[in-house]
Amino acid sequence: MEKMQVLEDNVNALMGRREVVVKIATEKETPSRETVMNLLHSHFTVPKDTIVIEKILHPFGTKFVKVEVRIYGRKEGASNEPAFKAKRGTKTEKKTEEKK
């Protein structure tokens, strides 16, 4: 899963964020949000708390995923997103699912 290609990179100055669409090569299953977050963090060199993953799309029969991401300039900007988006794929969410 090393290959990543930036398909779109738009700056939304009004919201103080970049809206990015990337294509990531995969071999088997859809990567976890945590894996994608680490890959985006290392590629764009921004703090993880400023990255919000909107969607991970894995078209049937393909060896890539398309990821829609919002990268905020400040941590406070990311707080404008709904809380469930920030919690998706984190370890705390996985623990609560296991308890149910």
C-alpha positions in Angstrom: 0.0 0.0 0.0 2.9 2.3 -0.7 1.6 4.0 -3.8 -0.5 7.1 -3.3 -1.5 9.5 -6.0 -3.2 12.9 -5.4 -6.1 13.3 -7.8 -7.5 16.6 -6.6 -6.2 19.2 -4.3 -8.5 22.2 -3.8 -8.0 25.0 -1.2 -11.2 26.2 0.5 -10.0 29.5 2.0 -13.4 30.3 3.5 -13.4 27.2 5.6 -9.6 27.2 6.2 -9.0 23.8 4.7 -7.7 21.8 1.8 -10.1 19.3 0.1 -8.0 16.5 -1.2 -8.9 13.3 -3.2 -6.2 10.6 -3.2 -5.9 7.2 -4.8 -4.1 4.5 -2.8 -3.0 1.2 -4.3 -4.1 -1.9 -2.3 -3.5 -5.6 -2.6 -6.4 -7.1 -0.8 -9.0 -5.5 1.5 -10.0 -1.9 2.1 -7.4 -0.4 4.5 -8.5 0.8 7.9 -9.1 4.5 8.7 -6.1 4.4 11.0 -3.8 3.0 8.3 -5.1 5.7 5.8 -4.6 8.4 8.5 -1.0 7.4 9.1 -0.3 7.4 5.3 -1.9 10.8 4.9 0.0 12.2 7.9 3.3 11.1 6.5 2.6 12.3 2.9 1.2 15.7 3.7 3.3 16.3 6.9 0.4 17.7 8.9 -0.8 16.9 12.4 -3.3 14.0 12.6 -5.8 16.0 14.5 -6.2 18.4 11.5 -7.1 15.5 9.1 -10.7 14.4 8.6 -11.4 11.4 6.4 -14.7 11.9 4.6 -15.0 8.7 2.6 -13.0 5.7 1.7 -14.4 4.2 -1.6 -13.2 0.8 -2.9 -14.9 0.1 -6.2 -15.6 -3.6 -6.8 -12.9 -5.5 -8.6 -10.2 -2.8 -8.3 -6.8 -2.7 -6.6 -7.1 0.8 -5.3 -9.2 2.9 -2.9 -10.3 6.5 -3.5 -10.2 8.6 -0.3 -11.8 12.0 0.2 -10.0 14.0 2.9 -10.3 17.5 4.5 -7.1 18.9 5.9 -7.5 21.9 8.1 -4.9 24.6 8.7 -5.6 24.5 12.5 -6.9 22.0 15.0 -9.8 24.4 15.8 -11.0 24.2 12.2 -11.4 20.4 12.4 -13.7 20.9 15.4 -16.3 22.3 13.0 -16.8 18.8 11.6 -19.4 16.5 13.3 -18.0 14.6 16.3 -18.7 11.2 14.8 -16.3 11.9 11.9 -13.4 12.6 14.2 -14.1 9.4 16.3 -14.4 7.0 13.3 -11.7 4.4 13.2 -10.1 5.4 16.5 -9.2 2.8 19.2 -11.8 4.2 21.6 -14.6 3.6 19.2 -13.4 0.0 18.6 -13.5 -0.7 22.4 -17.1 0.5 22.8 -18.2 -1.7 19.8 -16.6 -4.7 21.5 -18.5 -4.1 24.7 -21.9 -4.2 23.0 
